[in-house]
Each structure stands twice: as structure tokens, then as C-alpha cells.
């Protein structure tokens, strides 16, 4: 187990729980994804039935079948750390008391969104996710090659419309503020692009190619290159990846050739074969 990644996952879960329990939940403003769905269902059950079920427990239960799906379809390491993120987030949601630090709903919406987004963005940057919708969207996007963002937008729209219908459209509008802030912060910390192209210029082309192929199962194009300054023969490796594979690619490059020059660019569209499974 990667101790650094585990630490990041724990801190990410803590920040998400702080953002929800101290800002969003007291203000009835909803976050995105499965956490927002769990938050909304917990509120509805508490208000309209004699029963109560916590957001943390719901979040954990929602993610059990998702973890099984992700283990089979997305990747064992990514799913393992993503599920750990959910476990710690659920635990912190149970341990941290729900109380308001401010009566201003806009401040709650903004600060709750920022704090939760820092936790999510940091977790993504280290090769995991906060589980739930990320994994489902990844699996669905591989089936029909639509962007992950399409599915995330669909679920978030359901959360916003339901919250607006049941608790007033003002709450829905503040939820939109939270979602916007969250998206912008995550994009700043990680990347907003779903597919990326990496150009790796290295003197260890064969070793780099074998390491990437064995650990990522991605197609690689090798192009002969020559350094203009030292007139040194090199290889340029071109590979297209998803945003969730960026951490692993960086790790491989650092292990094989720390001196390699890597340019990572947005990929708008892939025409031709791109591995979805």
C-alpha cells in the first residue's frame, strides 16, 4: 500500500466531511455526486418519515455495489483507493458534528464547495477518486465514449431539481453556486480535460515503453527524435490517456527516467481505436 496516497485519501475524506457537516448540510445546500444524493435522501427521510439515516451511512451503502463494479471494469488500484476515500469520508461524516459556522447561506455554499473540492481535487491528483459517481461515469463513458462529465451533469441536475422542488428554488440556486465553485477548484488542482495526450521525450525509450505497456495497457507511438542543443538521439513516446490515469503515468515516468521531458495536452477527440476496457 502506498502510504503517501493513503494519507492523501484520508485528508481528502476529512476535507469533504468538513465542507459538508460545517457548511453545506446546515445551510441545506447540496454537494455533487453520490455525496449530494446521500445528503438529499437523508434530509427527505428525516423530514417525511419517522426514521432517520445519516448521510455518512447512506454514502457508504451507495458505494458498495459501485466498488464491485469499479473493481471489475475500471481497475483494482484506482477502485481500492477510491473506496478507501469513501470509507474515511463516511467515517468523518459520522464523527464531525453537524453545526453551522455562519448564518450566511452564500458563505456556506462557497466555503463548503471550496473545502470539499480541495479534498476531491487532491484525491484525484494522487490517482484515486471520491468514489460513487466518478466510477459509474467512467464505466458508462467506456461503453459509448461519451464524456464522464455528461453523466456527472445528469445526476447533479436531478439533485438540483429535486432539492428545488422540495425545499425551495433558492436552495437549488445556491446548490448551483456550490457546484460551480467545486468544479472550478477541482479543475485548478487536477485537470478539467477527460482525455489527455502525453508526449514523452526520453533517452530510455525502450524501458519507458515497456513500463507503460506493462502497467497501463495503453497503445504507444514511438517517434525518433534528436535534441537540438546536444544533438543527442532520443525517442518521443506519444500516448493518449484518461484524466484518471495521469497520476500513474507521471509515477512511471519518474521511476524510469526522471530527466524525461513530458508535455501533457488536452485531447478534444479520439478518432480510431482507443481502449475502453
C-alpha positions as CSV (number, residue, x, y, z in Angstrom):
1,X,0.0,0.0,0.0
2,X,1.2,3.5,-0.9
3,X,1.5,5.3,2.4
4,X,1.5,8.8,0.8
5,X,-1.6,8.0,-1.3
6,X,-3.3,6.6,1.8
7,X,-2.5,9.9,3.7
8,X,-3.9,12.0,0.8
9,X,-7.1,9.8,0.7
10,X,-7.6,10.3,4.4
11,X,-7.1,14.1,4.3
12,X,-9.4,14.2,1.2
13,X,-12.1,12.4,3.0
14,X,-11.7,14.7,6.1
15,X,-11.9,17.9,4.0
16,X,-15.1,16.6,2.2
17,X,-16.7,15.8,5.5
18,X,-15.8,19.2,7.0
19,X,-17.2,21.0,3.9
20,X,-20.5,19.1,4.2
21,X,-21.0,19.0,8.0
22,X,-19.9,22.5,8.9
23,X,-21.1,24.4,5.8
24,X,-23.4,22.6,3.3
25,X,-25.7,20.4,5.4
26,X,-26.5,23.1,8.0
27,X,-27.4,25.5,5.1
28,X,-29.4,22.9,3.2
29,X,-27.1,23.4,0.2
30,X,-26.2,20.2,-1.7
31,X,-22.9,19.0,-3.0
32,X,-22.4,17.0,-6.2
33,X,-22.4,13.3,-7.0
34,X,-23.3,10.5,-4.6
35,X,-22.5,12.6,-1.6
36,X,-25.1,15.1,-2.7
37,X,-27.6,12.3,-3.3
38,X,-26.9,10.8,0.1
39,X,-27.3,14.3,1.7
40,X,-30.6,14.9,-0.1
41,X,-32.1,11.4,0.7
42,X,-31.0,11.7,4.4
43,X,-32.9,15.1,4.6
44,X,-36.0,13.7,2.9
45,X,-36.1,10.6,5.1
46,X,-35.7,12.7,8.2
47,X,-38.4,15.2,7.2
48,X,-41.0,13.0,5.7
49,X,-40.7,9.7,7.7
50,X,-40.4,8.8,11.4
51,X,-37.0,7.3,10.7
52,X,-33.5,8.9,10.3
53,X,-30.5,7.8,8.4
54,X,-27.2,9.6,8.3
55,X,-25.5,11.0,5.2
56,X,-22.3,9.1,6.0
57,X,-24.1,5.7,6.3
58,X,-26.0,6.3,3.0
59,X,-22.8,7.3,1.2
60,X,-21.1,4.2,2.3
61,X,-24.0,1.9,1.3
62,X,-24.3,3.6,-2.1
63,X,-20.7,2.9,-2.8
64,X,-20.5,-0.9,-2.0
65,X,-22.0,-2.0,-5.4
66,X,-20.1,0.8,-7.2
67,X,-16.8,-0.5,-5.7
68,X,-17.6,-4.0,-7.0
69,X,-18.4,-2.6,-10.5
70,X,-15.2,-0.5,-10.4
71,X,-13.1,-3.4,-9.4
72,X,-14.2,-5.4,-12.4
73,X,-14.3,-2.6,-15.0
74,X,-12.1,0.3,-14.1
75,X,-9.0,-1.0,-12.2
76,X,-8.2,-2.6,-8.9
77,X,-5.8,0.1,-7.6
78,X,-8.0,3.0,-8.6
79,X,-11.1,1.4,-7.1
80,X,-9.4,0.3,-3.9
81,X,-8.1,3.8,-3.0
82,X,-11.4,5.3,-4.2
83,X,-13.4,3.0,-1.8
84,X,-11.0,3.9,1.0
85,X,-11.7,7.5,0.3
86,X,-15.4,6.8,0.7
87,X,-14.8,4.8,3.9
88,X,-12.9,7.7,5.5
89,X,-15.3,10.3,4.3
90,X,-18.3,8.3,5.7
91,X,-16.4,7.9,9.0
92,X,-15.6,11.6,9.3
93,X,-19.2,12.5,8.4
94,X,-20.3,10.4,11.4
95,X,-17.7,11.8,13.8
96,X,-17.8,15.5,12.9
97,X,-20.9,17.2,14.4
98,X,-23.3,19.0,12.0
99,X,-23.2,22.6,13.1
100,X,-23.3,25.9,11.3
101,X,-20.3,28.3,11.5
102,X,-22.2,31.0,9.6
103,X,-25.8,32.1,9.1
104,X,-25.0,33.4,5.6
105,X,-26.1,30.8,3.1
106,X,-23.8,32.2,0.3
107,X,-20.8,31.9,2.6
108,X,-21.8,28.3,3.4
109,X,-22.3,27.5,-0.3
110,X,-18.9,28.9,-1.3
111,X,-16.7,27.8,1.5
112,X,-18.3,24.4,1.7
113,X,-17.8,23.9,-2.0
114,X,-14.2,25.1,-1.9
115,X,-13.2,22.9,1.1
116,X,-14.8,19.8,-0.4
117,X,-13.3,20.5,-3.8
118,X,-9.8,20.8,-2.4
119,X,-10.3,17.3,-0.9
120,X,-11.7,15.9,-4.1
121,X,-9.1,17.5,-6.4
122,X,-6.2,16.4,-4.2
123,X,-7.5,12.9,-4.2
124,X,-7.9,12.9,-8.0
125,X,-4.4,14.3,-8.4
126,X,-3.0,11.3,-6.5
127,X,-4.7,8.7,-8.6
128,X,-7.9,8.0,-6.7
129,X,-11.4,9.5,-6.5
130,X,-14.1,10.1,-4.0
131,X,-15.9,7.1,-5.5
132,X,-19.5,6.8,-6.4
133,X,-20.4,8.8,-9.5
134,X,-16.8,9.0,-10.7
135,X,-16.6,5.2,-11.1
136,X,-20.1,4.8,-12.6
137,X,-19.4,7.7,-15.1
138,X,-16.1,6.1,-16.1
139,X,-17.8,2.7,-16.8
140,X,-20.6,4.3,-18.8
141,X,-18.2,6.5,-20.7
142,X,-16.3,3.4,-21.8
143,X,-19.4,1.8,-23.1
144,X,-20.4,4.7,-25.5
145,X,-17.4,7.0,-25.3
146,X,-19.4,10.0,-24.1
147,X,-17.6,12.2,-21.7
148,X,-17.6,11.5,-18.0
149,X,-18.9,15.0,-17.4
150,X,-22.2,14.1,-19.2
151,X,-23.2,11.6,-16.6
152,X,-22.0,13.7,-13.7
153,X,-24.1,16.6,-15.0
154,X,-27.1,14.4,-15.3
155,X,-27.1,13.2,-11.7
156,X,-26.3,16.7,-10.4
157,X,-29.2,18.0,-12.4
158,X,-31.5,15.5,-10.7
159,X,-30.2,16.6,-7.3
160,X,-30.7,20.3,-8.0
161,X,-34.2,19.9,-9.4
162,X,-35.3,17.6,-6.6
163,X,-33.9,20.0,-3.9
164,X,-35.5,22.9,-5.6
165,X,-38.9,21.2,-5.9
166,X,-39.0,20.0,-2.3
167,X,-37.1,22.8,-0.4
168,X,-37.4,25.9,-2.5
169,X,-35.7,27.1,-5.6
170,X,-33.5,29.4,-3.7
171,X,-31.7,26.4,-2.2
172,X,-31.3,24.9,-5.7
173,X,-29.7,28.2,-6.9
174,X,-27.2,28.1,-4.0
175,X,-26.5,24.5,-4.9
176,X,-25.6,25.6,-8.4
177,X,-23.1,28.1,-6.8
178,X,-21.6,25.2,-4.8
179,X,-21.3,23.0,-7.9
180,X,-19.7,25.8,-9.9
181,X,-17.2,26.6,-7.2
182,X,-16.4,22.9,-6.7
183,X,-15.8,22.3,-10.4
184,X,-13.5,25.3,-10.8
185,X,-11.4,24.4,-7.8
186,X,-11.1,20.7,-8.9
187,X,-10.1,21.8,-12.4
188,X,-7.4,24.1,-10.9
189,X,-6.0,21.4,-8.7
190,X,-6.2,18.5,-11.1
191,X,-7.4,18.9,-14.7
192,X,-10.7,19.6,-16.4
193,X,-9.9,17.5,-19.5
194,X,-11.3,13.9,-19.7
195,X,-8.7,12.7,-22.2
196,X,-5.1,13.8,-22.4
197,X,-2.2,13.3,-24.8
198,X,1.3,12.9,-23.3
199,X,4.5,13.5,-25.4
200,X,7.4,12.0,-23.5
201,X,10.9,12.7,-24.8
202,X,13.5,10.4,-23.3
203,X,16.8,8.7,-23.8
204,X,15.3,5.5,-22.3
205,X,12.6,4.9,-24.9
206,X,12.5,1.1,-24.8
207,X,12.4,1.0,-21.0
208,X,9.7,3.6,-20.8
209,X,7.6,1.9,-23.5
210,X,7.8,-1.5,-21.7
211,X,7.0,0.1,-18.3
212,X,3.9,1.9,-19.6
213,X,2.7,-1.1,-21.5
214,X,3.0,-3.4,-18.6
215,X,1.3,-1.1,-16.1
216,X,-1.2,0.8,-18.1
217,X,-2.1,-1.3,-21.1
218,X,-2.2,1.7,-23.4
219,X,-1.0,1.9,-27.0
220,X,2.1,4.0,-27.6
221,X,3.6,5.6,-30.7
222,X,7.4,5.9,-30.7
223,X,8.9,8.6,-32.9
224,X,12.7,9.1,-33.3
225,X,13.8,12.5,-32.0
226,X,17.0,14.5,-31.7
227,X,17.9,17.1,-29.1
228,X,18.8,20.4,-30.8
229,X,21.1,21.6,-28.0
230,X,23.3,18.5,-27.6
231,X,22.4,16.8,-30.9
232,X,21.6,13.7,-28.8
233,X,19.4,10.9,-30.2
234,X,16.2,10.4,-28.2
235,X,12.7,8.8,-28.5
236,X,9.4,10.6,-28.3
237,X,6.6,8.5,-27.0
238,X,3.0,9.6,-27.6
239,X,0.2,8.2,-25.5
240,X,-3.5,9.1,-25.0
241,X,-4.8,8.5,-21.5
242,X,-7.8,9.4,-19.4
243,X,-7.5,12.0,-16.6
244,X,-7.7,9.2,-14.0
245,X,-4.5,7.6,-15.4
246,X,-2.4,10.8,-15.2
247,X,-1.0,10.0,-11.7
248,X,0.1,6.6,-12.7
249,X,1.8,7.9,-15.9
250,X,3.7,10.5,-14.0
251,X,4.8,7.9,-11.5
252,X,6.1,5.6,-14.2
253,X,8.0,8.4,-16.0
254,X,9.6,9.5,-12.7
255,X,10.7,5.9,-12.0
256,X,12.1,5.1,-15.4
257,X,13.7,8.5,-16.4
258,X,13.4,11.4,-14.0
259,X,15.1,13.6,-16.6
260,X,12.5,12.9,-19.3
261,X,10.7,15.9,-20.8
262,X,7.0,15.5,-20.8
263,X,4.3,17.6,-22.4
264,X,0.7,16.9,-21.4
265,X,-2.0,18.4,-23.6
266,X,-5.8,18.4,-23.8
267,X,-7.3,15.8,-26.3
268,X,-10.6,17.0,-27.6
269,X,-11.5,13.9,-29.6
270,X,-10.0,10.5,-30.4
271,X,-10.8,9.1,-33.9
272,X,-9.8,5.5,-34.2
273,X,-9.1,2.8,-31.7
274,X,-9.0,3.9,-28.0
275,X,-9.1,1.2,-25.4
276,X,-12.3,1.4,-23.4
277,X,-12.0,-1.8,-21.4
